[in-house]
Each structure stands twice: as structure tokens, then as C-alpha cells.
């Protein structure tokens, strides 16, 4: 097979371009391309274009072109993403790692510039702004000012990186959320690159250091979330080795009924696909129903792929894709996309149904209004059932009369203390945003207002949103209900909800209340939104406004009054809910292509704060010894060109015994830093007051803070420390209760390895690389669980931590393990992908339990990463060889 045989010249608005024709494989009798899912066809294009006989071989091409619906054993392929998408929480640690790698290269007497991204990197600063100020017209300015005061040192690192590295583009703070920017601006669908003197058209593909990267699948761009360490390897030119995926066909039929939003659709799909166990699989939408979904609705669905465990949810390119590209100012790109995808078998053809591993069907007309919660996005609740769910979750509890801002009220379980229109999932959808504005308008005209105890905020993922809300005349009504713009970033959705009013916070804590947050986000795990808000519900922006007005989730919002007007007359949801016709009329009159062209034409400029930031211009980063934000990480200390031999795990102790659905929010430091926890104590010891703590996310460039916060979530339930919640464990040798960090340091000091025992869905949630980095730095050699979520398992392998899965439907409970045992795991120098590894557990009285586990190092390359102590060590050795 000669790569040159598949070259084809295509005439486009960008001139003549070279393309690699995957349909010729069918003409040559090598594959049946028409039977392949469209997502697999994109992989075929990627492999064919990268065919070099060394990394990508003819065997690889034929394997992927003859994709099988299922594989008995994983078949690995080397995939080359076209670009890397990062945000600041995960991106800054990545930049810090690259800086440390440059140090290691220089210390080895080599040229440090060998460490440089070879693949384009876009880093969007969106995760750091917090909702400290809200409910007033100056909230945005004050929050951004405070953001820079807190994070100026971190942002200076990004300015240094932009100058020190090639192929790095920074989108400054207060510009939007990375996934919405990716969808509306960065995504090309089909891109062009100069390769060997030719202009080559390629499928735009990406990996991102955020789990919601699949949002870009809505326009036919293959992309998903990976850990920061994997992204660093990709940007340094390494292929992303992956098992050929199974592809679940999501057949959509029918049309969305009146009053149903895209949010209702995705919450229904999340529940449905979780039940069908699509973890680590591709999902691909097809069927007549997709024609009724506009790109923002598709983006809402694709965005929440990690919530149902899928790698991505892919929508093939069709006429709606082309319309969206043109409307968002990418007219020339749309012409290239149309000609290329039609010429290369990538344009959706509804007359031919591809072959799928399995088909799951959903009739869109059956979807009902809903929310999800109180602690997992897959737990869908029909609106009328919400009061019962809340009552079952929290019970009656205390009812405390309070007064705030001259208003008397009673705070109780189910009271809504946070109502946030936020996140890329929903603010990218003009229908629900205009809908929320119309709900606000109708409510204001009815004389309603939001109770004083509800903290409201609006944080769009793009400045285009505020443009069309203002042009539509709806912004004043949202502001009348205190939904003022608080920032252009993730805010409440990632836990940057800021403080509650001190009276509210003290009352909730003192009375152990289960108050509620309602947000238009994609995650609602325990303690994620706010440490003191136990019940968190995902809802459409329209319902966020409605529940803010109600001030409680303990009502049947379908039939009960939301509130009473000044004449003491009841106002119901139907009284303020707009029709689809009303919403679309305003969308079409308020939103234009010029809005996108204007805002994205200046997105890289930044504001006055960004312009004022200074940064060093040097190849090597200048570490500040007294910094509590940016520290040189220890991963490459004592780095040697040849890795040390892999050793067995002998006489290890369990540092945590965990149940099901432990998320990366439980494992990785996230949200606020508690002053009485090890990370807070570290910051205090280094001259920081509590007001200076900022968040764990902002401290990700300092391993000293992050390792102290690993497994430090205030809601984590470690069976070794029962009944106490939080980051505690029992230090087995003495039986003493202490913080997990402190116990880990004692084990490391004594030379004792440690392990984690977990349940099902271990590591679900965000692609937090610190969930694996922190695990590694705490001296944990292996994690034994009943099942892993995709990204975290991959991150553990990438950090050289051994992921093991109980076999024979066993778990630590069924095996009678209680964490007091001593564990031995042998034969690690000879591990192979998915091999069986025997674990020996010895109880204090000498009784022995032995059990089999599957080694979840899934591919040959992951075995190599493990032997090298991690993916970055592997890449560094390769670059220095």
C-alpha cells in the first residue's frame, strides 16, 4: 500500500488542496467504507494520511478500515490528533510540566528547546473567575479585577509560555468558556496544513484537557477529553495510542415537543445511555430525529458525553453543520467542509445506515421536562417528582427564621441558595438563553422577585450571548431578578460559586441543612458546587430562573404556584413560560453572523488587565522560591536516561477503602481550600491568610498544595475512617486516625507502599490529571476497583500507577476485606495488556485471602509508560535519545 496512491486534488475556495481519499480503499477492494460509522471513517482518514510504515503501518490501516463492532481483546492504533485544547486549570500544570522538562533537558547538557509543542495548542483561560460579586451591574468588573489579583502570577506563566513555545495560542481571561469558543470559533471541521510543501486538507480533530471537549463532536469534529499528561505527550508529537472503540448508534426519531428544551433532551439521554453501559465507547447519532436538532442542541448532547461515560457523542457533518459554520462567520471553511466531506464519504447520508456495535433508540417526542440530581447527572427527575426526591434525600430538618436585606423568610431543607445560569452546556444554546430571558421578563411583569437568600448569577460561555440578550431587550429583566453577568467562564459549574452570605452559610452549617443549588451546568457531584450545599440540581436556564423565583425545590413546579405577586395572587409556571414561537422570533431578530465575527475577531486581544501583565522572555522558566502558586514539580528530579526496573508491591497497606461512584472531584483537589486541612495549613505556614487561599484549581501549579489536597474532599467517605467524612484515614500500624496526606507521608518515610481499594465507576467525572498525579505523589502504587471510568484509568496508567480490576464479579466487600490487610502484588516486571494478576491479602491474624484482578494497562504502549514510571518520563527519554 502506497500512501501516494490515495492522494487526490480537490478544488476549493482556498484553492487546490491535497486530500487522502478513504473511498479509494473501497474501490480497491480493501474495505467497505459505507458500512463504517462516520466516526470510524474519521479515524481511517487520520491513519491513511499518517501512513509512514513505522508508527502507522499498512496493517493499522486495514485494521481500522475493516472495523469490527466488537473485539475480543483491545486492538491498539496510533491516532494523531490535529490539535490540543486546554483550559487554565489543567493547562497551567501542563505548561509547568513542560518548563520542568526543559530544566531536565538542560541539566542533562542538551538543548532545552527540544521541548516544544509540535501540534498546535489553544489554551483558553476560563476556569479561574469566581462569583464573589453578584446581583449588581458592576459584578463582572469586580470579579475580573479580583480574578487578576488572585491569579496574576499564574497568568504571567501563560504569557511566558506564549513567548517561550511555538504553536501555543492563549485566549485571555474573560473571553468565554473553552468548549463554546471551540465550537463557535476554533473548530474548522476540515482544516489545511502545509506538509512537505503541499497544502493538505485534514479532518480537524482534537484532544482536550477537559472532559467536556466532546462538545465539538456536534459539528463533526472528533474530540474528547484526556488527562493533561496525555495532552502533553500529544503536543510533543507523540501519537495517542488508543484501542479501536466500539460504536453505539444512538438512533433519534420524532421531534421535540412544545415546551421541551435541549437540556431536557440531554438529561434523558444521560440516564438512558448510563443504563446501556457505554463507558469508554463512541456514541454516534443517526436517524431522522437528528434533522430536527440544531447545532446548539447537538452540542448540548455531545457536551455531556462524560456524564454517561462515553468517550464522545459524534454527529456527522450535514446541511445543519454547514449552516452553523456560515452563520458563525466561517463561510470559507464551510465551502471546504462541504466539498471535502462529500468527496471523502464523510457527509451524512440518511439513505444508508452504518453498522454499529449496538443501537439504542430514543423517540424525542417522548421526552418530558426534567432536572437531574441531587448528586449525579444521570439521576433524572420528572418535575412533579422533585419534592419527593428532595424529601427522601434530606428529610424535614430544621426550619430557621431569618432576615436578610430587610426581608423575612424561613430557611429550610430544599431552599434554593444558589441559582446559576452557567456552563458551556447550556449558554451555547440561544434557544434556552433567550427562553430564560423571556421567563424573567414575564415574571417581572407579573411583579415577582427572587428571595434575598438566593445567590443568582449569569456566566455565559461567550460574549455573543450578552450581545444578543441586550439586543433582544431581555437583559434588563434578567438583571431585575439579579441575574447580572458575573463573568465569562465556568464559575458555579466547576465549584467557583463564591461565598454564600455569612448568615446563610452559618445557618446551614450550624443546622446541618440540605439546602439546594439549581444550575444550568453538567456536573452536580457532592461538594462540587459549594462545600455547604448538599443538594444540587441540573436544569435548563429557563428552569433555573423559575426555581430562583420559587426559592425552593420542594414544590411541584408543574401545578403549585411558583410565587405570589404583590396582590397576593398566585403565579404558575405556565404563566411565565414562553412558547417556542416567541423564543425563535427573538432568536432570529437578535442574533446575527456579525455578532460572532465581531466578538471572535478580537478574542485574542484581552483586556486592560491582560495587557498590563509582564512576563519573562527566556527559554527556561524562572522559578520563584517563595511562590505558593507555581513550583517546580518533582516528577523529573533525579531523572535518568534509562528507567529503573519495575519492582513488585510487597507488604502494602490500604490508605483508603472506598465505595461506588467515587469521582475525580473526590480524589483530585477541587473547589475551596479548608484552613484546617493539610493544604490550608501549608498555605498558612507560607504566609497566606484564608482570604488569600483562592481555590485548588488555581493552585494546580503547586504540587505541595495539590498532593496535600488529594483525597481531601469534605464529602469523601473512606471506610477506614467511618463514620467520619472527609480526607481522613486510619494509619494501620498504630490505628491512629489522621489526614490521608499525613498517613501517606508516614508510609513513605517508613518505605511502606500503599494501595487504594474502590468500587464501581472509580474516577468518574472531570479529566483531572491531579487525581492521578496526587495519587502518585502520595506513594500509592496501585488502585484496585470494580470498574474505572475511562479518563482516570488512563491518567493512572500515564502516571505509572497500576490500575487493577477485581475479576469474577468480586469486590473488596464480597471478599471480606476491611482495609486492615497487608497486600502483596507480584510479577509486575512481566505484565502484559489486560493480563491476570494475583493479589494476596493477609489479615492481622494471619488469615490469607487471594484473588485475581485484571491489569487495566490496556495496550502495549501503556505497559511502556508503566515501565518508565509514566508517560512524560517515556516521552522525555525518547526526545533525549
N, C-alpha and C positions, 0 to 999 in steps of 0.2 A: 504494500500500500504506500503510494507516494502522496505526500501532503499536497504537492503542486497539482496533482490531478483533480483536486477538489476546489481549486481557485476559480473564481468567476468574477467578471467585471460587471458592476451594476451602475447604471446612470441615475444620479440623484440630484437634488437641489444643491448638494455640496460637491457636485462634480462626480467624476468617475471614482468609484471605490472598489476595493477588493473584498470579496466575501468568500467564505468557505461553505460550500453547498452540501448540506447534510442530505438533501433529497437525492443526490447522486449515489449515495450509499444504497438506496433502494433501486435506482436504475441499474447499478452494478450487481444487483442480486445479493448484497451483503447484509441487508436488514430490511425490515418492513417499517419504515418511519411513520406511516399513517396510523399504525396501531399504538404508537407510543404516547403516553401522556405528554402534554406540551412542556411541562417542567423537565421531563427527561430529555426532550428534544433540545432544550437549552444546554443541558449537560453534554449532549452529543456535540453540539456546536463548539462548546468550550474545549472539549477534548480534541476534536478534529483540528481546530485552529492551533492548539498547543502541541500537536504531534511532533515529537523530536526523536523518537526511538530510544530514548534514555529514561526520562521521567514519565512521559506519556508514550506508550507503545501501541503498536497495531492491535495487540491483544486487548488493551484497555478500550480502544475504540470499539472493537467488535463486541466486547462485553456490555458496554453501556448502550450501544446501538441495538443490541438484542436483549434489552432489559427484560427481566423476569418479574412477574408480580410478587414472587416471594423467593427468598434464598435460604437454603438450609443453614449455611454459615455465611457470615458477612463477607462480601467481596469489596475490597478497597479500591478506590480510584483516586488519582491525584487531580484535584479540581483547582483552577486558578481564578479566584475572584478578580474582577477588574478594578475594584477599589475598596477602600476601607472607610467605614463611617464610625465616628467616635463622638461621645459626649464628654463633658469635663470630669464627671465623677470617675469614669473609667478611663478617659483619655489622658488625664494628667498622670496617674500612676504609670500608664504606658510610656509617656514621654520621660518620666523619671527612670523607668527601666532602661530605655534607650540611652539616656545620659550615663547611667551606671555601666552599661555595656561598653560605651565609648571609653569610660575610665579603665575598664578591664583590658580593652584592646591596647590602650596607650601604655598601661603598666606592663603589658607583655612586649613592649617595644615595637608595636605595629602602628599603622596609620589609623587613627580613630574614625576618620571619615568613611571607613568601610561600613560603619553602622549608619545606614541612611535608608529611608523608605524608597523602595523601587516601585511600589504600587501607590497611586495617588491616595492621599488621606485627607478627608474632610472632618474637622473637629468643630462641633457646634457647642457653644457654652450655653447650656440650658438648665442644668441641674442645681445650681447654687442659690438662686434667688429664693428667698423665704417670704412668707406673708406675715411680716411683723406689723405692717400698717395695712389697714383695710377700711373700706366704707367711707372714703373721702377722695376728693379729686386729686390730692397730692400723694395718694398712696403709692402710685407707680414710682414717682421721682424719689420718694423717701426710701422705698425698698431697694431701688437700684443703687442709691447712694450708700446705703448700709451694706449692700452686696459687695461693692468695691472696697469698702473699709475692711470687711471681713476677709475678702479673697484677693486683694491686690497682689499679694505675694505669689499666690497660685497663678493668677492671670499673667504675671510677669514671666513665669516659666513658659507659658504658651507663646508669648511674644518672642522669647529667646528661641524656642523651637522653630517658629516660623522663619527665623533668620538662619538658624543653625542647620536645618534639614531642608533638603529639596523635597518637592512633591507633598508639602504639608500646607493646607489651606485652613485658616481659622475663621470661623464665623463668630464675631464678638458677642458678649452678653447682651441680653435684652433684644434679641433679634428673632427669636422663635424657638420652637422645640425641634430637635434634630429630625424626627421622623416626618413631621409636617413639612419642614424645609426640604427634606429629601424627596418627598412626594411631589411637591409643588415647584421645585427648582432644580435640585441636584440631579435627580433621576433623568436619564436620557432614553432609556429603553433599548435603543440601539446607539452606540457611540462609535467614534472613529479614533484610531490611534495610528501614529506613524511607526511602522515596523519595517525595518530593513529597506527604508527609502520608499515604502508604499503606504498609501492611505488605506487602512484596513477597517472595515466595518465589523464591529463585535457586539455580541449581546452584552448589554450593561448588566453586570452582576456585582453583588457586594456582600461583605460580611460586616457586621456592626457590633460594637461593644455594648449594645443594649438589647435586651431580649425582645423589644418590640420593633426591631428592624424589619420583620416581615411585613410591616405596613406597606412597604414599597412593592410587594407582590401584587397589589391592586392594579398596577399599570403594566404587569407582565415583566417586572424586573425580579430576577431570582436574588433573594437576600434573606438572611436570618441572623440571629444573634449568636455571638461566640464570646468566649472569655477574652479579656484583654491580652492574656498571654498568647492565645492563638492568633489574635488580630496582629500582634506584634510580629509573629513569625510570617504571616501573610504579607505584611507591609515590607518585610525584609526580603521578599522574593521567594519565600517557600510556598510550595503548593499546600492547599488544605486537603489533607487526606481524610476521606470520608467513606463509610460503607455505602454502597448503592442502596438508595432508600426504597422502601415500599411506598406506593402512592395510593392514597384513599381518595376515591372520587366522591365529591360532595355534589350530589345531583339536586339542583334547586328547581322547583316548579312553582307555579302560581305567582301571584303578585301580592305585595304588602297591602294590607287593609288600611282603610282610613283610620287615622289616629295612632298608627304604629310607627315607631321610629327605627332608625338603623341600630340604635342601642338595644332595643327590644330584640332585634334580629340576632345580634351577636351574643347576647346573654343566653338566648335559646340555643344557638349553635354551640356555645361553650359547654352547656350542660349536656347536649346531645353527643358531642364528639368525645367528651371525657368518658362517657359511658361506653363508647366504642373503642376506647383504649388506643388512641392514635399517637401516643408518645413516641418521639423520635421518627415519625413518619412524615412524608409530604402529604398535604391535603390539596386537591385540585378541584376547583369549582367548575361545573359544567351544567348543561341543561337549559331549558327555555327560561327559567327564572332569572338567570344572570342578566338577561337583556333588560330586565326591569330595574336593575341595580345600577345606579350611577357610581362613578369612581369614589366619591366620599363614603358611600355605603359599603362598597367593596373594601375600601381602606379600613373602615371600622372593623370589618370581619377579619381581614388579614392581620391587622394590628394585634389582635388578641390571640393569635396562634399559640403563644406560650401558655396562655391560660387553659387551653385544652391539651397542651403537651406536645403539639405538633411542631416540627421544625419550621414549617411555613405553610401558608394557605395561598395558593397561586391562582390568579385569574389570567387566562391567556389574553393576548392583545386582540382587540376587536374595534369596531367603529367607535364605541364609547371611549376607549383609550385614546384614539386619535383626536376625538372632540376635546377631551380634557387637556391633552398636550397643547392643542391650539389655543384653547381658552386661557391657559396659564402662561401664554406668551412663548411657547416653544413650537412655533409654526414650521420652521425649517427642520427641526428634529422630527416633527410629525410626518413630514414628507418622506424622510429617510426611513422612519419606522414602518410606514405603510408599504413602501416598495420592498424593503428588506424582508419583512416578516412574510409577505405574500410570496416572495421569491424563494424563501427558505423553509416553507412549511410550518411557520410559527404563528400565522394568523388564524384565529379561531374559526373553525368550520363546523357549524352545528349539524351538518348532514352526516358527519362521521363521528361516532363515539369511540374514544380511545379505550384501550384495555386498562383496567385498574386492578389493584390488589383486592379491593373490596369497594362496594358502592354504598354510601349512606344517603338516604333521600330525605329532603325536607320540603314540605309544601309551605311556601312563605305566607299563604293566606291563613294558615292556622295559628300564626304567632299572636300572642296576647301581650298587652302592656305588662312590664315586669321590672323588678330590680334584682340584685344579687347580693347575698351576704348571709350572716353578718361578718364572716371572716374568710370566705373563699369566693372567688369569682364564678365558680361553676355551680354554686348553690343558688339557683334561680328561684325567685318567689313571685307568684302572681300577686298583684297589688292588694287584692282583698285579703290575702293570707298573711300579709306583713305583720299586723298586730299580734297574731298568734305566734309567729316565728319569734318575734321580739320577746313576747311574754315567756315562751319556752326557754329562750336563751338567758334571760335576765331575771325573770320573776318580777314581783311587785317592787320591792326595795323601798328605800326612803323617799319621802316627798318633802322637799325643803323650800319654804317660802323665802324669796329673795327680792331685793330691789336693786335695779341697775339703771343708770341714766334716767332716773325718775319714773321708771316703770316697775310695777309689782308683778311678780309671776311666781310659779311653783316649778322648781327643777326636779325632775324625777327620771327614772329609767325610761329610755326611749326619747328623751328630749333631744332635739337636734341642736348641737352646739357648733357644728361646722357644716356649711353648705357651700360647696365649691364647684364652680364651672371651670373645669381644668382638663388638662391632658391632651395629648395628640390624638387619642382615640376618638374624641367627640368634637373638639374645637376645630378639627379639619373639615367638619361637615356643615356647610352653610344652612342646610335644612333645619337641623336641630338648634343651631345657634340663633338663627332668625326666629325659630319657634320659641326659644327661651325668651327672646326679646318681646315677642308678642304676648306670651304668658305674663311677663312683667307689666306690659302696657295695660292689658285688660285688668290685671289685679290692682294696679294703681288707680285706674279709672273707677274701680269698684270701691276704692277707699281703703284698700288693705295695706298693711305694712308688715315688715319682718320683726319678730320679737327681738328685744335687745340682747338676749343671751345667745343669739345665733351669729356666729362669725361667718360672714359672707365674703366671697371673692370671685373675681373673674380673671383667669390667666390663660389667654389664648396662645395657641401654638404658632401663630403668625400675625404680623401686624396688618395683614389683609383683613383679618377678622374685625378688628376695631374700625377699620376704614368702612366696611360695609354696614356695620352696626350703626355707625354715626350717620352715614348717608341715608340709611333706612329710617332714621328718626327714632330708633328704638333705644339707643344708648341712654338718653335721659331717664327712661322708665326703669332700666336696669339699675341705674345709679340711685334712683329714688328708693329702690329696695336694698341699697348699699352694695350692689354688685358692681363696684368700681373696678377698673383694671388695676390689678395688684402687681403684675409682672408678665413678661413674655417668657414663660418657662414652665417647667413641670410642676413646681410648687407642691400643693397638697397631695397630688397623686403619688409622689415619692416620699412623703413624710415631711416636706418643708411647709407645713401648715402654720408654723409660727405659734406663739403662745396664745392660750385662751386668756380671757380676762382673769386676773388673780382671784377674784371672788368665785368665779365659776370653777376654776381649777382646784381651789382649796375645798370647795363644797363637794366636788366629785371625788377627790381623794379621801377626804375625811369620812364620807358616807359610802365609799366603795360602790359608787353608782356605775351603771352601764348606760352612759349617755351615747348618743349616736352622731355619726357623720354621714352625710349624703353627698356624693361627689360623682362627677361625670368621668371618672377615671377607669383604670383597667385592673387595679390591684386593691385588695382590701384586707390583707393579711393582718394578723394580730399585731398590735402596737406599731403598725406601719404608718398610719395616717397621723396619729398623735398618741403618745405614750399613755395618756389618761382617757382616751376614747376607745371603749371596748367594742362597740358595735359599729360597723362601717358598711354602708350600702352603696353599690354602684348603680347609677341611674342615668337616664338621659338628661341633658342640660335643662330640658323643659320640666322634668320632674324634680330636679334639684331646686328650681325656683318654687315649685309647688310645695315641696316639703319644708323649704325655708319659711314660707308663709305659714304653714301649719305649725311649725316649731316642734313637731313630734312625728315619730314614725308609728306611733300607737293609734293610728286611725285607719279605717278602711277608706282610702282616698277616693275610691270609686263612688261611694254613697254618703260618707259622712261630710259635714261641712269642713272646708279647709280652714276657714276663719269667719269672723263676723265683721261686717262693715260698721262705720260709725253710728249707724242707726240700729245696730244690733240685729241686722238681718243676715242670715247665713249665706255664705258664698261657697259654691261647689266647684269641683274641678271642671265640670262641663261648662261652667260659666266663664272660665278664663282660658279654656283650651282652644287654640286656633285650628281652623281647618287646613288641610293640605293646600287647598286653593289659595287661601290667604297667605300661607307661608311662601309658596312658589312665586306668587305675584311679587312679593317683596324681594325674594332672592334675585329674580330676573331683572328687577328695576334698580337694585342696589349694588350688584356685584358685576364687575366688568373685567375684561382682559387687562385693561390699563392698570387696575389695582395691583395685579400680580407683577406686571412689568415695572411699575414704579417702585414697589417695595423691594423686590428682589434685585432690581438694578443697583441698589445702594446697600445691600445687606452686609457686604464685607467692610464697609466703612467704619462702623462702630460709632459710639457716641463720644462726648467730651471726656468721659472717664477713661475710655479705652485709649483715646489719643494722648492722654496725659501720662499713661503708663510708660515707664522706661524699662529697658531690658538690655542685658549684656549681649555683645556680638562676639561670640567665640565658639570654637568647635567643642570645647569642653565646658560643661556647666560648672559654675562656681557655687559650690555648696556652702550654705551658711550654718556654722556650727550651732548657733543658738536658735535656729528655726524650729518651730513646732508644727509647721505645715509641710515642709519639704526636707526630707532626709535621704541621704544615700542609702538605698536598700541593701540588705546583707546578702542578696541572692548570689552575688558573684565574688564574695570575699574568699580568698584562698583559691581562686579559680585555677584549674589545671587543664592542660590540653587533652589529657586522657582521663576519662571518668574513673572513679574508684569502683571496685567490684560491688555488685549488689549483695547485700547481706540479708540473711533470714531475720524474721522478727521473733525474738525469743523472750519469754517471761514478761510479756507486755501487760500493762494494766489498762482497764477501761476508764476513760476520763469522762465519758458521757454515755448514758443509756437512754435512747430517745424513741419516741413513738412515730406514728404515721404523719405524713404531710409536713415534715419539718422543712421550712422554706429557707431560701438563702437570706431572707430577712432575719430569720432566727440565727443563722450561722454567721453571716457577714455583718460587721458593724454597720448600722444604718440608723438614720434619724438622730435624735438628740443624745447628747453625752451626759450621763448621770454623774454628778460630782462625787458620789460615794462609791462608784465603780472604779476599777483599776485605771481605765483611760482618763477619767476625770481626775483621779489622784495624780496621775502622771502630769497632766496639764497644770494642775495647781502647783505641783512641785517645781515646774518650769516657768513659774511667774504668771500664769494665766488665771484670771478670775472667771467665775461661772459665766458672766456676760460675754467673755471672750472665747468660750468653748467652740462656738459655731456648731457644725454638725459633723458626724462621722464621715459623711460623703465629702465634705470639704477637707478632711484630714487624711484622705486616702494616699497622699504623697508622703505620709509619715508612718513608717511601719511600726514604730514604737506605740503609737496610738492605736493603730488598727489591730495589731496582734493582741493588745490588751482588751479590745472590744469584741474579738471573735468569740462566738457563743455567749455574747453578753446581752442579748435581747431580754428585756424585763419580763417577757411572756414565755420564754423558752421553759420547757418542762423536762428537766433532767431527772430521771427516776432515781439516780444516786443521791439526789438532794431532796427528795419528796419529804413533806408536802410543799416545800419552798419553791416558788417560781423564780426565774431569773438565771443569771450566769454563774450558778453555783454548782459545786460537785462535792463528792466525798473523796478525800485523799486516802486511798485504800490502805496504805501501810499503817496509818495511825487512826483511821476512822474519823479524822477531823473534817468538818465542813469548811470550805473556803471557796473563793472565786476560782473558776476554771483556769484563768490565766495563772494565778498563784500556784495552783496544783501542777500545772504544766511545767512551770519553771523548776519546781521541786523535783519532778520526774526527770527533767533534762539534766539537772545538776547531779542526780544520782545515776545517770546513764540508763534510766528505765524507759523503754519505748512505750507508747500509748496507742490505743485504738478507740474508735467510736463504734457503737452498736446502734443501728437505726431500724426503722420500719419501712413502710411503703412510701413511694414518691419522695425519697430523700433528696433534698436540694431543689425542690420545685421553686419556680419564681424567677426573679431577675438574674441576668447574666453577671452576677457579681464575682469578679475574679478574686476579690479578697476573701470570699468564702473558702476558696482553695488555698490562697496564699497564707491566710491566717492559720488554717489547719496545718499547713506545712511548718510554719514558724513556731507553732506550739508543740512541735515534736511528734505529731500524730502520724504514724506510719501507714495506717490502713483504716478504711471505713467499711464496715460490714453491714449491709442493709438488705431489706427485702426487695427493693427496686430503687433505681435512681432516675431522676429527671435528666434529660439529655445534656444540657449545657454544664451543669455542675459535675456530672460524671466526667465529662471531657476535660473540665478545668482541673479536677483532681489528678487525672492522668497527666495533664500538662504540667503539673507541679511535682510529679514524681511520687504522689500519694496513691497507694494501692486501693482501688475500688473493688470490693467483693460483694457478691450477691448470694444469700442463702439459697441452697438448692432444695429440691423435694418439698416445696411449699412450706419450708420451715422458717422460723424466725427465732429471735432470742427468747420470746415468751414461750413458744411451744417446746423449745429445747431446755427450758427451766433455768436459763441464765439470768443472773441478777446483778452482774457487774462486779462481783467480788472476786471473780476468777482471774487466774493468770493465763494469758493466751500465748500460744506458740504457732507460728506460721512458717513452714519450711519450704525449701525448693524454689525460692524466688529467683535464683540466678538462671533457672531454666524455664521460666514462664513463657507460654505461647498464647496467642489471642484466644480468649474465652476458654482457657483450659480449666480443669477442675483442680482446686487447691484445698487440701485438708487442713482444718483448723482444730487445734487441741486446746481445750479449756479445762483448767484444773481448779477446783474449788478449794477454799482454805483447809477443808478437812481431808483433802487428797482425792476426792471423787473426780473422775475424769469424764468429760463429755467431748466426743469428737464429732465433727460434722463437715460436710462437703460444701464448698462455695464455688461459684463461677467467677473466674477472674474477668472483670469487666474492662480489661485492656483489650479493646475490640479489634485492633488492627496491628500489623507488623510495625507501623511507624509509632504507635503508642507504646509498644514494647521498647522501642529505641528511646523514646522520651523517658520512659521509666528508668532504663539503664543509665541514662545520662543525668538523672536527677531532675529532669524537667525539660520542657520544650525549649526554653530560652537558652539553657546550657547547651543543648543539642545544636541549636542554630548558631550560637556564638562559636562553638568549636568548628562548625562547618565553614563559617565565614573566615575564621583564622587559619584554616588548614591550607 
